[in-house]
Amino acid sequence: MRLLLVSLATIAISLLPQTAKANNIFDILWGKPTLQVEWTYSTGVFDESAAEIVAYDSATHRIFVTNGNDQAVDVLDVEGNKIGAIDVSGIGSPDSTPTSVASFNGLIAIAVDPDDTAVRGNVLFVDASSLSVKSTVEVGFLPDMVTFTPNGKKVVVANEGEPSDDYTLDPEGSISIITVGDGTQPSVKEAGFTAFNSQEAELKAKGVRIFGPNASVAQDLEPEYVAVSADSKTAYVCLQENNAVAVVDLRRGIVRSVAALGFKDHSIPGNGIDASNRDDAINIQNWPTLGMYQPDSIATYKFLGWTFVITANEGDARDYDGFSEEERVEDLTLDPAAYPNAATLQSEENLGRLKTTSATGDTDGDGDFDQIYSYGARSFSIWSISRRGNATQIYDSGDDFEQITASELPLDFNSTDDENDSFDNRSDDKGPEPEALTIGHDLFQSYSLVGLERVGGIMLYEITNPFSPRFIEYKNNRDFAGDAEAGTAGDLAPEGIVFVSRSKSPFTEPVVVVSNEVSGTTTLYRVKRTGGIFSAWLND
């Protein structure tokens, strides 16, 4: 009866215009969501990727976490106890490690990297209850992320195809589309980018970054993360280093288009950054630089029948022994016409320490830099991306993440993720570094949860109307008084995050599960409601 009444009331409210007034009605009735720690499981392993990506299986109420240190996927129950593990060390090579895990109704998919640039990866299908392997299928080079389509019929894999460290071998990136069945005899189709090799000039003109030495388009594009539309027909795949998103037709098994994401202007009010780790201060301000969005995680949701894409704009540089694009602004030769105050800008207290790229910015080819670009956008964005590859930004959180963490953690602002007492350490790089991302739906409202890899914590926004998101809370389960290496600093470097809906949760409330790469911990939060007429009732 309770769920029926809640559903009827929420449906009525959802018919109101999506304005601040309507949101206030939601708040008055249900209250605002807040994350409350239920438990934390620790592997006891520091900075060895012992808890990287997490999945929750609603059929068994089990949690699956990739553990690169053990070359396995750990299996936890909903009380935070380890009850098993799935060994992947013999899949492909003795050095194989799990890179990603996903679940659907009792079936687990695990992406496995053989740790060899020249060898293709695999995906394991495992029974969530017995933990027995049902099948293994070969996919592309370096499968970095795996996800089920919403209908459970397919699994989509982002094969990153990273180059070797000396850059003498650069495999093609691709997307594997696996028709699952019951998991015993899956079939694979690979969608690649060779059809785009002849479109390199056109893609570059759109803003797609293609710059690896001697690389074709197909070699240069590196799929990072996958999100699938609600109708299970279209996948959106981050091409992080390329600052782009690929649109994949899952029915035909082809890449339809590549959408360039453009750049964030940090000279505009509201888009400021703290650019220096040498000024011993919080100094968020505008600078004449453009941020490359370069999202890591990506998700989709619907509003009024339209699909919107959400990105966590982490940023990433190519930095290998054989090729590196990474420079600091102080080491660039800046064009005197574009930057007449170059000497001032390049001081370490200003922009000098900011990490930039030598691969982009010399627009006229004369050897100096006409534009400064930085990695990531220190934000999350909402986009409308067409099948033809046109990306329109609907919303960006601006400098919210740095402003909020500066306010709530003034003594630990822009800390790094493996050491406490590291104030301002990451300001010159990517700031708080938003990486993990998921979407949650509860009581006819939609939420984004964004994990900040460096300073830590989860940013919670209500995004029901993509044109007017609002910040709800920042929750950080890190102890800045503890010792990171000794395991007393709490959660460090959230890498994976899942939202479990009210109907699939093992508790009355929805839950959020976060895996933390550096601390090797997994934390389960209950999503409580506070400040509403029915908050206590919903939390019962």
C-alpha positions in Angstrom: 0.0 0.0 0.0 2.8 2.4 0.9 4.5 2.0 -2.5 1.1 2.5 -4.3 0.4 5.7 -2.4 3.9 7.0 -3.0 3.7 6.2 -6.7 0.3 7.9 -7.2 1.4 11.0 -5.4 4.7 11.1 -7.3 3.0 10.7 -10.6 0.8 13.6 -9.9 3.7 15.8 -8.9 5.7 14.7 -12.0 3.0 16.2 -14.2 3.8 19.6 -12.9 6.3 21.8 -14.8 9.9 21.1 -14.0 10.6 24.3 -12.1 12.1 25.2 -8.8 8.6 25.3 -7.4 7.9 21.7 -8.5 11.3 20.6 -7.1 10.4 22.2 -3.8 7.1 20.2 -3.7 9.2 17.0 -4.1 11.4 18.2 -1.3 8.5 19.0 0.9 6.9 15.6 0.5 9.8 13.1 0.1 12.7 15.2 1.4 16.2 15.4 -0.2 18.3 12.3 -0.7 21.4 11.9 1.4 24.1 9.1 1.4 24.5 7.3 4.6 27.4 4.8 5.0 26.1 1.3 5.8 29.4 -0.6 5.7 32.9 -0.7 4.1 34.7 -3.8 3.1 38.5 -3.5 2.9 40.9 -5.8 1.0 43.8 -4.4 3.1 45.7 -3.7 -0.1 46.9 -0.2 -0.8 47.3 1.4 -4.2 47.3 -1.9 -6.2 43.8 -1.6 -7.9 42.3 -4.1 -5.4 38.8 -2.5 -5.7 38.3 -0.8 -9.1 35.0 -1.5 -10.8 31.8 -2.7 -9.0 28.5 -4.3 -10.1 25.4 -5.3 -8.2 23.3 -8.4 -9.1 19.7 -8.0 -8.1 18.9 -11.7 -8.6 21.4 -12.8 -5.9 21.8 -9.5 -4.0 25.6 -9.9 -4.5 28.2 -7.3 -5.2 31.1 -8.0 -7.6 34.3 -6.0 -7.5 37.3 -6.2 -9.7 40.5 -6.9 -7.8 43.5 -6.4 -10.1 45.9 -7.3 -7.3 44.5 -10.8 -6.9 43.7 -11.2 -10.6 40.1 -11.9 -9.6 36.7 -10.5 -9.0 35.7 -10.4 -5.4 32.2 -11.4 -4.4 30.5 -9.7 -1.4 27.2 -10.1 0.2 24.9 -7.2 1.1 26.4 -7.1 4.6 29.9 -6.4 3.4 31.3 -9.9 3.8 33.6 -11.5 1.2 31.9 -14.8 0.2 33.9 -15.8 -2.8 36.1 -14.8 -5.8 36.3 -15.5 -9.5 39.9 -16.1 -10.7 40.8 -14.8 -14.1 44.6 -15.3 -14.0 44.5 -18.1 -16.6 42.3 -16.3 -19.2 44.4 -15.2 -22.1 47.7 -15.2 -20.2 49.1 -15.8 -16.7 49.1 -12.1 -16.2 45.5 -11.4 -17.0 43.5 -9.1 -14.8 39.9 -8.0 -14.7 39.2 -4.5 -15.9 35.4 -4.3 -15.7 32.4 -6.2 -14.4 28.7 -6.0 -15.1 25.6 -7.9 -14.1 22.1 -8.7 -15.4 19.6 -10.9 -13.6 22.0 -13.6 -12.3 24.5 -13.4 -15.1 27.9 -11.7 -14.7 30.1 -10.4 -17.5 33.8 -9.8 -16.7 36.2 -8.0 -19.1 39.7 -9.5 -18.9 43.0 -7.9 -20.2 45.9 -10.3 -21.0 48.4 -7.5 -20.2 49.9 -7.8 -23.6 49.4 -5.1 -26.2 49.5 -7.6 -29.1 46.9 -10.0 -27.6 43.2 -9.7 -27.7 41.2 -9.7 -24.5 38.3 -11.8 -23.4 34.9 -11.6 -21.7 33.8 -14.2 -19.2 30.2 -15.0 -18.5 29.7 -16.3 -15.0 26.7 -17.6 -13.0 26.2 -15.1 -10.2 24.9 -17.8 -7.8 27.3 -20.7 -8.3 30.2 -18.5 -9.6 30.9 -21.1 -12.3 32.1 -19.9 -15.7 29.5 -20.4 -18.4 31.6 -19.3 -21.4 34.5 -17.2 -22.5 34.6 -15.1 -25.7 37.4 -13.3 -27.4 36.9 -9.5 -27.9 39.2 -6.6 -29.0 42.5 -5.3 -27.7 42.4 -4.1 -24.1 38.7 -4.5 -23.2 38.4 -1.7 -20.7 34.7 -1.6 -19.9 31.8 -4.0 -20.2 28.1 -3.3 -19.8 24.7 -5.1 -20.5 22.1 -3.4 -22.6 19.0 -2.5 -20.5 17.1 -5.4 -22.0 19.9 -7.8 -21.1 20.2 -9.2 -24.6 23.6 -7.8 -25.5 26.8 -7.0 -23.8 28.8 -4.0 -25.1 32.6 -3.8 -24.6 34.9 -0.8 -25.1 38.2 -2.1 -26.4 40.6 0.7 -25.8 43.5 -0.6 -28.0 46.2 1.4 -26.2 49.7 1.5 -27.7 52.7 -0.2 -26.3 54.9 1.9 -24.1 57.5 2.4 -26.8 54.6 3.2 -29.2 55.9 0.7 -31.8 52.6 -1.2 -31.6 49.2 0.6 -31.7 46.3 -1.8 -32.0 42.9 -0.5 -33.3 40.3 0.5 -30.8 36.9 -1.1 -31.3 33.5 -2.0 -29.7 32.6 -5.6 -29.3 28.8 -6.3 -29.4 28.0 -9.7 -27.8 24.7 -11.4 -28.2 24.3 -13.1 -24.9 21.5 -15.7 -24.9 21.8 -17.6 -21.6 25.5 -16.9 -21.5 26.6 -20.4 -22.6 27.0 -19.7 -26.3 27.4 -16.0 -26.9 28.3 -14.6 -30.3 30.5 -11.6 -31.0 30.4 -8.9 -33.6 33.1 -6.2 -33.6 32.4 -2.6 -34.6 35.6 -0.8 -35.6 36.7 2.5 -37.0 38.4 1.6 -40.2 35.6 3.2 -42.2 36.7 6.5 -40.7 40.3 6.2 -41.9 39.5 8.2 -45.0 37.7 10.9 -42.9 40.7 12.0 -40.8 40.8 15.6 -42.1 37.0 16.0 -41.6 37.2 14.6 -38.0 40.1 16.9 -37.1 38.2 19.9 -38.5 35.2 19.0 -36.2 37.6 18.9 -33.2 38.3 15.2 -32.8 41.9 14.9 -31.5 43.8 12.5 -33.8 47.5 12.8 -33.0 49.2 9.5 -32.2 52.5 9.1 -34.2 51.9 7.3 -37.5 48.5 6.2 -36.3 45.5 5.7 -38.6 42.1 7.0 -37.3 41.2 3.4 -36.3 44.4 3.1 -34.3 44.2 6.5 -32.7 40.6 6.3 -31.4 40.5 4.7 -28.0 37.1 3.6 -26.6 37.0 4.0 -22.8 33.5 3.7 -21.5 30.1 2.7 -22.7 26.5 3.8 -22.0 23.4 2.4 -23.7 20.2 4.1 -24.5 17.0 2.9 -22.7 15.7 1.2 -25.8 18.9 -0.9 -26.1 19.5 0.2 -29.7 22.3 2.8 -29.4 25.5 2.9 -27.5 27.5 6.0 -26.7 31.2 5.3 -26.3 33.7 7.7 -24.8 36.9 8.2 -26.8 38.7 9.9 -23.9 42.1 10.9 -25.3 40.3 12.0 -28.5 37.8 14.3 -26.7 35.0 12.7 -28.5 32.1 10.2 -28.3 31.3 7.4 -30.8 27.7 6.7 -31.6 27.2 2.9 -32.2 24.1 1.3 -33.9 23.8 -1.9 -31.8 21.2 -3.5 -34.2 23.5 -3.2 -37.3 26.7 -3.6 -35.3 28.4 -0.5 -36.7 29.8 2.8 -35.5 27.5 5.4 -37.0 29.4 8.6 -36.2 32.1 10.3 -34.0 31.0 13.4 -32.1 33.6 16.0 -31.1 32.8 17.5 -27.7 34.6 20.8 -28.1 36.3 22.7 -25.3 35.4 24.5 -22.1 36.4 28.2 -21.9 38.0 28.8 -18.5 38.1 32.5 -19.1 34.3 32.7 -18.7 32.9 33.5 -15.2 31.7 30.3 -13.5 34.3 28.2 -15.4 37.3 29.1 -13.2 40.0 26.7 -12.1 42.8 26.6 -9.5 45.7 26.2 -11.9 48.7 26.1 -9.5 50.0 23.8 -6.9 52.8 26.2 -5.9 50.8 29.1 -4.5 49.8 27.4 -1.2 46.3 28.8 -1.5 42.8 28.1 -2.9 42.8 30.3 -6.0 39.9 29.5 -8.3 39.8 32.1 -11.1 39.4 32.5 -14.8 42.4 31.9 -17.1 42.9 32.1 -20.9 42.9 28.4 -21.4 40.5 25.8 -22.9 39.6 22.6 -21.1 39.4 19.4 -23.1 36.3 17.5 -21.7 37.9 14.1 -22.3 35.3 12.2 -20.3 36.0 8.9 -18.6 32.6 7.6 -17.5 29.4 8.1 -19.4 25.7 7.4 -18.8 22.3 8.0 -20.4 18.8 8.8 -19.3 15.5 10.1 -20.8 13.6 13.3 -20.3 10.3 13.9 -22.2 11.2 11.0 -24.5 14.6 12.4 -25.4 17.9 10.6 -24.6 20.5 12.7 -22.9 24.1 11.7 -22.3 26.0 12.6 -19.1 29.8 12.6 -18.9 32.3 12.8 -16.0 35.0 15.1 -17.5 38.2 13.6 -16.1 40.8 14.4 -18.8 43.7 12.2 -19.8 47.1 12.7 -21.5 49.0 10.3 -23.7 52.3 9.9 -21.8 54.4 7.0 -22.9 58.1 6.4 -23.2 57.8 6.4 -27.0 55.6 9.5 -27.2 54.3 12.1 -24.8 52.1 15.1 -25.3 52.3 16.3 -21.7 53.9 19.6 -21.0 53.6 22.4 -18.5 52.5 25.9 -19.6 55.8 27.3 -18.3 57.7 25.1 -20.9 55.7 26.2 -23.9 56.7 29.0 -26.4 53.5 31.1 -26.4 52.6 33.2 -29.4 53.3 36.8 -28.4 50.2 38.1 -30.2 47.9 35.7 -28.5 49.6 36.0 -25.1 51.3 39.4 -24.8 51.5 38.8 -21.0 53.2 35.4 -21.4 55.9 36.0 -18.7 53.2 36.7 -16.1 51.0 33.8 -17.1 53.9 31.4 -17.1 54.9 32.0 -13.5 54.4 29.0 -11.3 51.9 30.9 -9.1 49.7 31.5 -12.2 49.4 29.2 -15.1 53.0 28.0 -15.3 52.5 24.7 -13.5 49.3 23.8 -15.3 49.7 20.6 -17.4 48.9 21.1 -21.1 49.5 19.4 -24.4 52.1 19.8 -27.1 49.8 18.0 -29.6 47.2 20.7 -29.8 47.4 24.5 -29.8 49.8 25.5 -32.6 46.9 26.6 -34.8 49.0 28.3 -37.5 51.9 25.8 -37.6 54.6 28.3 -36.8 56.1 26.5 -33.9 54.6 28.5 -31.0 51.3 28.0 -29.2 48.3 30.1 -30.0 46.0 28.4 -27.6 46.6 26.7 -24.2 44.6 23.5 -23.6 44.3 21.7 -20.3 43.1 18.1 -19.5 39.5 17.6 -18.4 36.9 20.1 -17.4 36.7 19.5 -13.6 32.9 19.0 -14.1 30.1 16.8 -15.3 28.1 17.7 -18.4 24.8 16.8 -20.0 24.7 16.5 -23.8 22.3 15.8 -26.6 24.2 13.7 -29.2 22.6 13.0 -32.5 23.1 9.8 -34.6 25.0 11.9 -37.1 27.6 12.9 -34.5 26.6 16.4 -33.5 27.0 17.0 -29.8 25.1 19.9 -28.1 26.0 20.7 -24.5 22.8 21.2 -22.4 24.5 21.7 -19.1 27.9 21.8 -17.4 28.5 22.1 -13.7 31.1 24.8 -14.3 33.5 25.2 -11.4 31.0 23.7 -8.9 33.3 20.8 -7.9 36.2 23.0 -6.9 34.0 25.6 -5.2 32.2 23.0 -3.2 35.3 21.1 -2.1 37.0 24.4 -1.3 34.1 25.3 1.0 33.7 21.9 2.7 37.4 20.9 2.8 39.4 24.1 3.0 42.4 22.4 4.6 42.4 19.5 2.1 41.4 21.2 -1.2 42.6 19.4 -4.3 44.4 16.8 -2.3 45.9 13.8 -4.0 44.5 10.3 -3.6 47.3 8.4 -2.0 48.6 10.8 0.7 47.0 13.0 3.3 48.4 16.4 4.2 48.5 17.1 0.4 46.6 20.4 0.2 46.6 21.9 -3.4 48.6 19.0 -4.8 46.4 18.4 -7.8 45.5 22.0 -8.8 48.1 21.9 -11.6 46.8 18.7 -13.1 43.1 18.0 -13.2 41.9 19.3 -9.8 39.4 17.0 -8.1 39.4 14.8 -11.3 35.8 13.6 -11.8 35.9 10.0 -12.9 33.2 7.6 -11.6 29.6 8.3 -12.8 26.2 6.7 -12.5 22.6 7.7 -12.8 19.9 6.9 -10.3 16.1 7.1 -10.4 13.9 7.3 -7.3 10.4 8.6 -6.8 10.2 9.9 -10.3 13.3 12.0 -10.0 16.7 11.4 -11.6 20.1 11.9 -10.0 23.7 11.9 -11.1 26.4 10.7 -8.8 30.0 11.7 -9.7 33.0 10.3 -7.9 36.0 12.6 -7.5 39.1 10.4 -8.0 41.7 12.6 -6.2 40.2 14.5 -3.3 37.6 11.7 -3.0 33.9 11.7 -2.3 30.6 11.7 -4.3 28.8 14.7 -5.8 25.1 14.2 -5.9 22.9 16.3 -8.2 19.2 16.1 -9.1 19.0 16.1 -12.9 15.4 15.3 -13.6 15.2 18.2 -15.9 18.5 18.2 -17.8 18.2 22.0 -18.4 18.1 22.8 -14.7 20.2 20.4 -12.5 20.7 21.3 -8.9 23.4 20.3 -6.4 22.1 18.2 -3.5 25.1 17.1 -1.4 28.8 16.2 -1.3 29.7 13.1 0.7 33.3 12.1 1.3 34.1 8.9 3.3 37.7 9.8 3.6 39.5 10.5 6.9 42.0 13.2 6.3 43.5 12.6 9.7 44.4 9.0 8.9 47.4 7.4 7.2 46.6 6.4 3.6 49.2 3.7 3.3 48.3 2.2 6.7 44.7 1.9 5.7 43.3 4.3 8.2 42.3 7.1 5.8 39.0 5.6 4.6 38.0 5.6 1.0 40.6 6.8 -1.5 40.0 7.2 -5.3 36.4 6.3 -6.1 36.7 4.5 -9.5 33.4 2.6 -9.8 29.9 3.4 -8.7 26.5 1.8 -9.1 23.0 2.9 -8.0 20.5 0.2 -6.9 16.9 1.3 -7.2 14.4 1.0 -4.5 12.7 -2.0 -6.1 15.9 -3.9 -6.5 17.6 -2.9 -3.3 18.2 -5.4 -0.5 16.9 -2.7 1.9 13.9 -0.4 2.0 15.9 2.4 0.5 17.9 2.6 -2.7 21.6 1.9 -2.2 24.8 3.2 -3.8 27.9 1.0 -4.0 31.4 2.6 -4.6 34.7 0.8 -5.2 37.8 2.8 -4.3 40.9 1.9 -6.3 43.7 3.3 -4.1 42.4 2.3 -0.7 41.2 -1.1 -2.0 37.8 -0.6 -0.3 34.2 -1.0 -1.2 31.5 1.1 0.5 27.8 0.7 0.5 25.6 3.7 1.2 21.9 3.7 1.9 20.0 6.6 0.2 18.0 8.2 3.0 15.5 11.0 2.7 15.7 14.0 5.0 13.5 17.1 5.6 10.3 15.9 4.0 6.8 15.1 5.3 7.2 11.4 4.4 11.0 11.1 4.9 10.8 9.0 8.1 8.2 6.8 6.5 10.3 6.2 3.4 13.4 5.4 5.5 11.6 2.9 7.7 
